[in-house]
Amino acid sequence: MSKQRRGTASWLMVLLAALISGGCATTSAPQPESMRDPQADFASYRTFGWSPGGAAQSDDAPLRLLDTSIRAAIATELQQRGYAEAPAGAVPDLRIAYETASADKIQNNPVRVGVGVGSWGGQGGGSVNVGSPSIRNYKEGTLVVRAIDSARNAEVWQGRVSKKITGGDTEPAAIAQAVATVMKDFPTRK
């Protein structure tokens, strides 16, 4: 094989290895899912309030703190979209409820194959590396936000997002980011 053909073959192998490894990469940003009642007239909704129940009534201080952060983040998102919080005692157009959950998950990393091609001097070289499979346990957190039409007592919007839980995910900034992600498709008032 000529030097030029070996060089071309080497570049093709490097390109192939890059494409294979790039195809295995995953995105880390969670993708929200949402559903909307097609008959709901969001232009008629002006105010929001909270559905009864939830962690706010809990005696557990960390749960109350988490509840306060989630409610503040949801209220901020709704206000940025043109909704106002209903005064105490008034019936809001939308009642907002949320749920959180966590689940143990298993991440399976299959066998990995690496291909390397190179040359030094006039000789060509190559290598193949095979990595063993691995299994890891992790916790996945889910946040679900629901909007209920108070007049019809019917759910008109639901958003959900799930993500691997890390150490700082209960900080207010991380909660605000999760709420912004889950409410990305919530209708904005005109």
Rosetta constraint file for C-alpha pairs under 8 A:
AtomPair CA 1 CA 5 HARMONIC 6.38 0.50
AtomPair CA 1 CA 6 HARMONIC 6.59 0.50
AtomPair CA 2 CA 6 HARMONIC 6.27 0.50
AtomPair CA 3 CA 7 HARMONIC 6.16 0.50
AtomPair CA 4 CA 8 HARMONIC 6.27 0.50
AtomPair CA 5 CA 9 HARMONIC 6.03 0.50
AtomPair CA 6 CA 10 HARMONIC 6.00 0.50
AtomPair CA 6 CA 124 HARMONIC 7.42 0.50
AtomPair CA 7 CA 11 HARMONIC 6.33 0.50
AtomPair CA 8 CA 12 HARMONIC 6.22 0.50
AtomPair CA 9 CA 13 HARMONIC 6.25 0.50
AtomPair CA 10 CA 14 HARMONIC 6.31 0.50
AtomPair CA 10 CA 117 HARMONIC 5.71 0.50
AtomPair CA 10 CA 118 HARMONIC 6.52 0.50
AtomPair CA 11 CA 15 HARMONIC 6.07 0.50
AtomPair CA 11 CA 117 HARMONIC 7.95 0.50
AtomPair CA 12 CA 16 HARMONIC 6.05 0.50
AtomPair CA 13 CA 17 HARMONIC 6.11 0.50
AtomPair CA 13 CA 115 HARMONIC 7.61 0.50
AtomPair CA 13 CA 116 HARMONIC 7.53 0.50
AtomPair CA 13 CA 117 HARMONIC 6.60 0.50
AtomPair CA 14 CA 18 HARMONIC 6.17 0.50
AtomPair CA 14 CA 115 HARMONIC 7.64 0.50
AtomPair CA 14 CA 116 HARMONIC 6.69 0.50
AtomPair CA 14 CA 117 HARMONIC 6.39 0.50
AtomPair CA 15 CA 19 HARMONIC 6.19 0.50
AtomPair CA 16 CA 20 HARMONIC 6.16 0.50
AtomPair CA 17 CA 21 HARMONIC 6.15 0.50
AtomPair CA 17 CA 114 HARMONIC 7.02 0.50
AtomPair CA 17 CA 115 HARMONIC 5.95 0.50
AtomPair CA 17 CA 116 HARMONIC 7.54 0.50
AtomPair CA 18 CA 22 HARMONIC 5.92 0.50
AtomPair CA 19 CA 23 HARMONIC 6.02 0.50
AtomPair CA 20 CA 24 HARMONIC 6.65 0.50
AtomPair CA 21 CA 25 HARMONIC 6.79 0.50
AtomPair CA 30 CA 161 HARMONIC 6.64 0.50
AtomPair CA 30 CA 162 HARMONIC 6.45 0.50
AtomPair CA 30 CA 163 HARMONIC 5.80 0.50
AtomPair CA 30 CA 181 HARMONIC 7.90 0.50
AtomPair CA 31 CA 161 HARMONIC 6.43 0.50
AtomPair CA 31 CA 162 HARMONIC 7.76 0.50
AtomPair CA 31 CA 181 HARMONIC 7.65 0.50
AtomPair CA 32 CA 159 HARMONIC 6.84 0.50
AtomPair CA 32 CA 160 HARMONIC 5.63 0.50
AtomPair CA 32 CA 161 HARMONIC 4.61 0.50
AtomPair CA 32 CA 162 HARMONIC 7.62 0.50
AtomPair CA 32 CA 181 HARMONIC 6.31 0.50
AtomPair CA 32 CA 182 HARMONIC 5.30 0.50
AtomPair CA 32 CA 184 HARMONIC 7.68 0.50
AtomPair CA 33 CA 159 HARMONIC 5.65 0.50
AtomPair CA 33 CA 160 HARMONIC 5.21 0.50
AtomPair CA 33 CA 161 HARMONIC 6.39 0.50
AtomPair CA 33 CA 182 HARMONIC 7.34 0.50
AtomPair CA 34 CA 157 HARMONIC 7.26 0.50
AtomPair CA 34 CA 158 HARMONIC 5.44 0.50
AtomPair CA 34 CA 159 HARMONIC 4.15 0.50
AtomPair CA 34 CA 160 HARMONIC 6.23 0.50
AtomPair CA 34 CA 182 HARMONIC 7.79 0.50
AtomPair CA 34 CA 185 HARMONIC 6.88 0.50
AtomPair CA 35 CA 157 HARMONIC 5.64 0.50
AtomPair CA 35 CA 158 HARMONIC 5.27 0.50
AtomPair CA 35 CA 159 HARMONIC 6.54 0.50
AtomPair CA 36 CA 40 HARMONIC 7.82 0.50
AtomPair CA 36 CA 156 HARMONIC 5.65 0.50
AtomPair CA 36 CA 157 HARMONIC 4.43 0.50
AtomPair CA 36 CA 158 HARMONIC 6.59 0.50
AtomPair CA 37 CA 155 HARMONIC 7.51 0.50
AtomPair CA 37 CA 156 HARMONIC 4.72 0.50
AtomPair CA 37 CA 157 HARMONIC 6.21 0.50
AtomPair CA 40 CA 156 HARMONIC 6.05 0.50
AtomPair CA 41 CA 45 HARMONIC 7.31 0.50
AtomPair CA 42 CA 187 HARMONIC 6.89 0.50
AtomPair CA 42 CA 189 HARMONIC 7.15 0.50
AtomPair CA 43 CA 189 HARMONIC 6.00 0.50
AtomPair CA 43 CA 190 HARMONIC 7.21 0.50
AtomPair CA 45 CA 83 HARMONIC 7.66 0.50
AtomPair CA 45 CA 93 HARMONIC 5.42 0.50
AtomPair CA 45 CA 94 HARMONIC 6.84 0.50
AtomPair CA 46 CA 82 HARMONIC 7.62 0.50
AtomPair CA 46 CA 83 HARMONIC 5.24 0.50
AtomPair CA 46 CA 84 HARMONIC 6.35 0.50
AtomPair CA 46 CA 93 HARMONIC 6.35 0.50
AtomPair CA 47 CA 83 HARMONIC 5.39 0.50
AtomPair CA 47 CA 84 HARMONIC 4.75 0.50
AtomPair CA 47 CA 85 HARMONIC 5.38 0.50
AtomPair CA 47 CA 86 HARMONIC 5.30 0.50
AtomPair CA 47 CA 92 HARMONIC 5.22 0.50
AtomPair CA 47 CA 93 HARMONIC 5.19 0.50
AtomPair CA 47 CA 94 HARMONIC 6.31 0.50
AtomPair CA 48 CA 83 HARMONIC 6.76 0.50
AtomPair CA 48 CA 84 HARMONIC 6.28 0.50
AtomPair CA 48 CA 85 HARMONIC 4.98 0.50
AtomPair CA 48 CA 86 HARMONIC 5.63 0.50
AtomPair CA 48 CA 92 HARMONIC 4.92 0.50
AtomPair CA 48 CA 93 HARMONIC 5.78 0.50
AtomPair CA 48 CA 94 HARMONIC 4.59 0.50
AtomPair CA 48 CA 95 HARMONIC 5.68 0.50
AtomPair CA 48 CA 96 HARMONIC 6.80 0.50
AtomPair CA 49 CA 85 HARMONIC 5.94 0.50
AtomPair CA 49 CA 86 HARMONIC 5.76 0.50
AtomPair CA 49 CA 91 HARMONIC 7.70 0.50
AtomPair CA 49 CA 92 HARMONIC 5.36 0.50
AtomPair CA 49 CA 93 HARMONIC 7.83 0.50
AtomPair CA 49 CA 94 HARMONIC 6.34 0.50
AtomPair CA 49 CA 95 HARMONIC 4.93 0.50
AtomPair CA 49 CA 96 HARMONIC 6.02 0.50
AtomPair CA 50 CA 95 HARMONIC 5.08 0.50
AtomPair CA 50 CA 96 HARMONIC 4.79 0.50
AtomPair CA 50 CA 97 HARMONIC 6.23 0.50
AtomPair CA 51 CA 95 HARMONIC 5.30 0.50
AtomPair CA 51 CA 96 HARMONIC 5.58 0.50
AtomPair CA 51 CA 97 HARMONIC 5.39 0.50
AtomPair CA 53 CA 57 HARMONIC 6.83 0.50
AtomPair CA 54 CA 58 HARMONIC 7.79 0.50
AtomPair CA 54 CA 98 HARMONIC 7.96 0.50
AtomPair CA 55 CA 63 HARMONIC 6.09 0.50
AtomPair CA 55 CA 64 HARMONIC 6.04 0.50
AtomPair CA 55 CA 67 HARMONIC 5.86 0.50
AtomPair CA 56 CA 63 HARMONIC 7.59 0.50
AtomPair CA 56 CA 64 HARMONIC 5.34 0.50
AtomPair CA 56 CA 67 HARMONIC 6.00 0.50
AtomPair CA 56 CA 68 HARMONIC 7.40 0.50
AtomPair CA 57 CA 64 HARMONIC 7.63 0.50
AtomPair CA 58 CA 63 HARMONIC 6.97 0.50
AtomPair CA 58 CA 64 HARMONIC 6.51 0.50
AtomPair CA 59 CA 64 HARMONIC 7.49 0.50
AtomPair CA 60 CA 64 HARMONIC 6.33 0.50
AtomPair CA 61 CA 65 HARMONIC 6.17 0.50
AtomPair CA 62 CA 66 HARMONIC 6.15 0.50
AtomPair CA 63 CA 67 HARMONIC 5.96 0.50
AtomPair CA 64 CA 68 HARMONIC 6.06 0.50
AtomPair CA 65 CA 69 HARMONIC 6.31 0.50
AtomPair CA 66 CA 70 HARMONIC 6.20 0.50
AtomPair CA 66 CA 170 HARMONIC 7.11 0.50
AtomPair CA 67 CA 71 HARMONIC 6.03 0.50
AtomPair CA 68 CA 72 HARMONIC 6.04 0.50
AtomPair CA 69 CA 73 HARMONIC 6.17 0.50
AtomPair CA 69 CA 172 HARMONIC 5.88 0.50
AtomPair CA 69 CA 175 HARMONIC 6.93 0.50
AtomPair CA 69 CA 176 HARMONIC 7.83 0.50
AtomPair CA 70 CA 74 HARMONIC 6.18 0.50
AtomPair CA 70 CA 175 HARMONIC 6.35 0.50
AtomPair CA 70 CA 176 HARMONIC 7.26 0.50
AtomPair CA 70 CA 179 HARMONIC 7.38 0.50
AtomPair CA 71 CA 75 HARMONIC 6.01 0.50
AtomPair CA 72 CA 76 HARMONIC 6.12 0.50
AtomPair CA 73 CA 77 HARMONIC 6.28 0.50
AtomPair CA 73 CA 175 HARMONIC 7.12 0.50
AtomPair CA 73 CA 176 HARMONIC 5.05 0.50
AtomPair CA 73 CA 179 HARMONIC 6.30 0.50
AtomPair CA 73 CA 180 HARMONIC 7.81 0.50
AtomPair CA 74 CA 78 HARMONIC 6.19 0.50
AtomPair CA 74 CA 176 HARMONIC 7.87 0.50
AtomPair CA 74 CA 179 HARMONIC 6.29 0.50
AtomPair CA 74 CA 180 HARMONIC 7.94 0.50
AtomPair CA 75 CA 79 HARMONIC 6.04 0.50
AtomPair CA 75 CA 85 HARMONIC 7.50 0.50
AtomPair CA 76 CA 80 HARMONIC 6.12 0.50
AtomPair CA 77 CA 81 HARMONIC 6.39 0.50
AtomPair CA 77 CA 179 HARMONIC 7.76 0.50
AtomPair CA 77 CA 180 HARMONIC 6.67 0.50
AtomPair CA 77 CA 183 HARMONIC 7.43 0.50
AtomPair CA 78 CA 82 HARMONIC 6.53 0.50
AtomPair CA 78 CA 83 HARMONIC 5.44 0.50
AtomPair CA 78 CA 84 HARMONIC 7.46 0.50
AtomPair CA 79 CA 83 HARMONIC 4.87 0.50
AtomPair CA 79 CA 84 HARMONIC 5.79 0.50
AtomPair CA 79 CA 85 HARMONIC 7.74 0.50
AtomPair CA 81 CA 187 HARMONIC 7.35 0.50
AtomPair CA 81 CA 188 HARMONIC 4.56 0.50
AtomPair CA 81 CA 189 HARMONIC 5.94 0.50
AtomPair CA 82 CA 188 HARMONIC 6.41 0.50
AtomPair CA 82 CA 189 HARMONIC 5.19 0.50
AtomPair CA 82 CA 190 HARMONIC 7.42 0.50
AtomPair CA 83 CA 189 HARMONIC 7.07 0.50
AtomPair CA 85 CA 92 HARMONIC 7.75 0.50
AtomPair CA 86 CA 90 HARMONIC 6.17 0.50
AtomPair CA 86 CA 91 HARMONIC 7.13 0.50
AtomPair CA 86 CA 92 HARMONIC 5.42 0.50
AtomPair CA 91 CA 150 HARMONIC 7.46 0.50
AtomPair CA 92 CA 150 HARMONIC 6.72 0.50
AtomPair CA 93 CA 149 HARMONIC 6.09 0.50
AtomPair CA 93 CA 150 HARMONIC 5.54 0.50
AtomPair CA 93 CA 151 HARMONIC 7.10 0.50
AtomPair CA 94 CA 147 HARMONIC 5.97 0.50
AtomPair CA 94 CA 148 HARMONIC 5.33 0.50
AtomPair CA 94 CA 149 HARMONIC 4.89 0.50
AtomPair CA 94 CA 150 HARMONIC 5.60 0.50
AtomPair CA 95 CA 147 HARMONIC 5.73 0.50
AtomPair CA 95 CA 148 HARMONIC 5.00 0.50
AtomPair CA 95 CA 149 HARMONIC 6.53 0.50
AtomPair CA 95 CA 150 HARMONIC 6.20 0.50
AtomPair CA 96 CA 145 HARMONIC 7.24 0.50
AtomPair CA 96 CA 146 HARMONIC 5.74 0.50
AtomPair CA 96 CA 147 HARMONIC 4.78 0.50
AtomPair CA 96 CA 148 HARMONIC 6.35 0.50
AtomPair CA 97 CA 145 HARMONIC 5.93 0.50
AtomPair CA 97 CA 146 HARMONIC 5.17 0.50
AtomPair CA 97 CA 147 HARMONIC 6.59 0.50
AtomPair CA 97 CA 148 HARMONIC 7.99 0.50
AtomPair CA 98 CA 143 HARMONIC 7.18 0.50
AtomPair CA 98 CA 144 HARMONIC 5.45 0.50
AtomPair CA 98 CA 145 HARMONIC 4.33 0.50
AtomPair CA 98 CA 146 HARMONIC 5.96 0.50
AtomPair CA 99 CA 143 HARMONIC 5.87 0.50
AtomPair CA 99 CA 144 HARMONIC 5.16 0.50
AtomPair CA 99 CA 145 HARMONIC 6.61 0.50
AtomPair CA 100 CA 141 HARMONIC 7.19 0.50
AtomPair CA 100 CA 142 HARMONIC 5.58 0.50
AtomPair CA 100 CA 143 HARMONIC 4.71 0.50
AtomPair CA 100 CA 144 HARMONIC 6.44 0.50
AtomPair CA 101 CA 141 HARMONIC 5.71 0.50
AtomPair CA 101 CA 142 HARMONIC 5.19 0.50
AtomPair CA 101 CA 143 HARMONIC 6.79 0.50
AtomPair CA 102 CA 139 HARMONIC 6.46 0.50
AtomPair CA 102 CA 140 HARMONIC 5.44 0.50
AtomPair CA 102 CA 141 HARMONIC 4.32 0.50
AtomPair CA 102 CA 142 HARMONIC 6.14 0.50
AtomPair CA 103 CA 139 HARMONIC 5.59 0.50
AtomPair CA 103 CA 140 HARMONIC 5.33 0.50
AtomPair CA 103 CA 141 HARMONIC 6.60 0.50
AtomPair CA 104 CA 137 HARMONIC 6.96 0.50
AtomPair CA 104 CA 138 HARMONIC 5.88 0.50
AtomPair CA 104 CA 139 HARMONIC 4.64 0.50
AtomPair CA 104 CA 140 HARMONIC 6.37 0.50
AtomPair CA 105 CA 137 HARMONIC 5.77 0.50
AtomPair CA 105 CA 138 HARMONIC 5.36 0.50
AtomPair CA 105 CA 139 HARMONIC 5.81 0.50
AtomPair CA 105 CA 140 HARMONIC 6.56 0.50
AtomPair CA 106 CA 135 HARMONIC 6.71 0.50
AtomPair CA 106 CA 136 HARMONIC 5.66 0.50
AtomPair CA 106 CA 137 HARMONIC 4.61 0.50
AtomPair CA 106 CA 138 HARMONIC 6.31 0.50
AtomPair CA 107 CA 135 HARMONIC 5.64 0.50
AtomPair CA 107 CA 136 HARMONIC 5.10 0.50
AtomPair CA 107 CA 137 HARMONIC 6.24 0.50
AtomPair CA 107 CA 138 HARMONIC 7.44 0.50
AtomPair CA 108 CA 133 HARMONIC 7.46 0.50
AtomPair CA 108 CA 134 HARMONIC 6.04 0.50
AtomPair CA 108 CA 135 HARMONIC 4.63 0.50
AtomPair CA 108 CA 136 HARMONIC 6.60 0.50
AtomPair CA 109 CA 133 HARMONIC 5.50 0.50
AtomPair CA 109 CA 134 HARMONIC 5.19 0.50
AtomPair CA 109 CA 135 HARMONIC 6.22 0.50
AtomPair CA 110 CA 132 HARMONIC 7.43 0.50
AtomPair CA 110 CA 133 HARMONIC 4.63 0.50
AtomPair CA 110 CA 134 HARMONIC 6.74 0.50
AtomPair CA 111 CA 130 HARMONIC 6.92 0.50
AtomPair CA 111 CA 131 HARMONIC 5.66 0.50
AtomPair CA 111 CA 132 HARMONIC 5.22 0.50
AtomPair CA 111 CA 133 HARMONIC 4.61 0.50
AtomPair CA 112 CA 130 HARMONIC 5.61 0.50
AtomPair CA 112 CA 131 HARMONIC 4.86 0.50
AtomPair CA 112 CA 132 HARMONIC 6.80 0.50
AtomPair CA 112 CA 133 HARMONIC 7.25 0.50
AtomPair CA 113 CA 128 HARMONIC 7.09 0.50
AtomPair CA 113 CA 129 HARMONIC 5.66 0.50
AtomPair CA 113 CA 130 HARMONIC 4.55 0.50
AtomPair CA 113 CA 131 HARMONIC 6.33 0.50
AtomPair CA 114 CA 128 HARMONIC 5.59 0.50
AtomPair CA 114 CA 129 HARMONIC 4.90 0.50
AtomPair CA 114 CA 130 HARMONIC 6.33 0.50
AtomPair CA 115 CA 126 HARMONIC 7.49 0.50
AtomPair CA 115 CA 127 HARMONIC 5.87 0.50
AtomPair CA 115 CA 128 HARMONIC 4.60 0.50
AtomPair CA 115 CA 129 HARMONIC 6.45 0.50
AtomPair CA 116 CA 126 HARMONIC 5.35 0.50
AtomPair CA 116 CA 127 HARMONIC 5.05 0.50
AtomPair CA 116 CA 128 HARMONIC 6.30 0.50
AtomPair CA 117 CA 124 HARMONIC 7.75 0.50
AtomPair CA 117 CA 125 HARMONIC 5.83 0.50
AtomPair CA 117 CA 126 HARMONIC 4.14 0.50
AtomPair CA 117 CA 127 HARMONIC 6.44 0.50
AtomPair CA 118 CA 124 HARMONIC 6.06 0.50
AtomPair CA 118 CA 125 HARMONIC 5.20 0.50
AtomPair CA 118 CA 126 HARMONIC 5.96 0.50
AtomPair CA 119 CA 123 HARMONIC 5.71 0.50
AtomPair CA 119 CA 124 HARMONIC 4.25 0.50
AtomPair CA 119 CA 125 HARMONIC 5.25 0.50
AtomPair CA 119 CA 126 HARMONIC 7.96 0.50
AtomPair CA 120 CA 124 HARMONIC 6.73 0.50
AtomPair CA 120 CA 125 HARMONIC 7.82 0.50
AtomPair CA 138 CA 164 HARMONIC 7.04 0.50
AtomPair CA 138 CA 165 HARMONIC 7.64 0.50
AtomPair CA 139 CA 164 HARMONIC 5.91 0.50
AtomPair CA 139 CA 165 HARMONIC 5.63 0.50
AtomPair CA 140 CA 162 HARMONIC 6.57 0.50
AtomPair CA 140 CA 163 HARMONIC 5.40 0.50
AtomPair CA 140 CA 164 HARMONIC 4.34 0.50
AtomPair CA 140 CA 165 HARMONIC 5.40 0.50
AtomPair CA 141 CA 162 HARMONIC 5.51 0.50
AtomPair CA 141 CA 163 HARMONIC 5.50 0.50
AtomPair CA 141 CA 164 HARMONIC 6.19 0.50
AtomPair CA 141 CA 165 HARMONIC 5.80 0.50
AtomPair CA 142 CA 160 HARMONIC 7.05 0.50
AtomPair CA 142 CA 161 HARMONIC 5.67 0.50
AtomPair CA 142 CA 162 HARMONIC 4.23 0.50
AtomPair CA 142 CA 163 HARMONIC 6.62 0.50
AtomPair CA 143 CA 160 HARMONIC 5.69 0.50
AtomPair CA 143 CA 161 HARMONIC 5.56 0.50
AtomPair CA 143 CA 162 HARMONIC 6.51 0.50
AtomPair CA 143 CA 178 HARMONIC 7.80 0.50
AtomPair CA 143 CA 179 HARMONIC 7.89 0.50
AtomPair CA 143 CA 182 HARMONIC 7.47 0.50
AtomPair CA 144 CA 158 HARMONIC 7.05 0.50
AtomPair CA 144 CA 159 HARMONIC 5.63 0.50
AtomPair CA 144 CA 160 HARMONIC 4.39 0.50
AtomPair CA 144 CA 161 HARMONIC 6.72 0.50
AtomPair CA 144 CA 182 HARMONIC 7.49 0.50
AtomPair CA 145 CA 158 HARMONIC 5.69 0.50
AtomPair CA 145 CA 159 HARMONIC 5.28 0.50
AtomPair CA 145 CA 160 HARMONIC 6.53 0.50
AtomPair CA 145 CA 182 HARMONIC 7.39 0.50
AtomPair CA 145 CA 183 HARMONIC 7.75 0.50
AtomPair CA 146 CA 155 HARMONIC 6.90 0.50
AtomPair CA 146 CA 156 HARMONIC 7.80 0.50
AtomPair CA 146 CA 157 HARMONIC 5.79 0.50
AtomPair CA 146 CA 158 HARMONIC 4.48 0.50
AtomPair CA 146 CA 159 HARMONIC 6.61 0.50
AtomPair CA 147 CA 155 HARMONIC 5.81 0.50
AtomPair CA 147 CA 156 HARMONIC 5.82 0.50
AtomPair CA 147 CA 157 HARMONIC 5.12 0.50
AtomPair CA 147 CA 158 HARMONIC 6.39 0.50
AtomPair CA 148 CA 153 HARMONIC 6.27 0.50
AtomPair CA 148 CA 154 HARMONIC 5.38 0.50
AtomPair CA 148 CA 155 HARMONIC 4.15 0.50
AtomPair CA 148 CA 156 HARMONIC 5.59 0.50
AtomPair CA 148 CA 157 HARMONIC 7.16 0.50
AtomPair CA 149 CA 153 HARMONIC 5.38 0.50
AtomPair CA 149 CA 154 HARMONIC 5.35 0.50
AtomPair CA 149 CA 155 HARMONIC 6.14 0.50
AtomPair CA 149 CA 156 HARMONIC 6.28 0.50
AtomPair CA 150 CA 154 HARMONIC 7.24 0.50
AtomPair CA 157 CA 186 HARMONIC 7.57 0.50
AtomPair CA 159 CA 182 HARMONIC 5.43 0.50
AtomPair CA 159 CA 183 HARMONIC 6.25 0.50
AtomPair CA 159 CA 185 HARMONIC 7.93 0.50
AtomPair CA 159 CA 186 HARMONIC 7.98 0.50
AtomPair CA 160 CA 182 HARMONIC 5.56 0.50
AtomPair CA 161 CA 178 HARMONIC 7.65 0.50
AtomPair CA 161 CA 181 HARMONIC 7.36 0.50
AtomPair CA 161 CA 182 HARMONIC 5.52 0.50
AtomPair CA 165 CA 169 HARMONIC 6.30 0.50
AtomPair CA 168 CA 174 HARMONIC 7.05 0.50
AtomPair CA 169 CA 174 HARMONIC 5.22 0.50
AtomPair CA 169 CA 175 HARMONIC 6.65 0.50
AtomPair CA 170 CA 174 HARMONIC 6.37 0.50
AtomPair CA 170 CA 175 HARMONIC 6.16 0.50
AtomPair CA 171 CA 175 HARMONIC 6.23 0.50
AtomPair CA 172 CA 176 HARMONIC 6.04 0.50
AtomPair CA 173 CA 177 HARMONIC 6.23 0.50
AtomPair CA 174 CA 178 HARMONIC 6.22 0.50
AtomPair CA 175 CA 179 HARMONIC 6.14 0.50
AtomPair CA 176 CA 180 HARMONIC 6.06 0.50
AtomPair CA 177 CA 181 HARMONIC 6.17 0.50
AtomPair CA 178 CA 182 HARMONIC 6.21 0.50
AtomPair CA 179 CA 183 HARMONIC 6.00 0.50
AtomPair CA 180 CA 184 HARMONIC 5.86 0.50
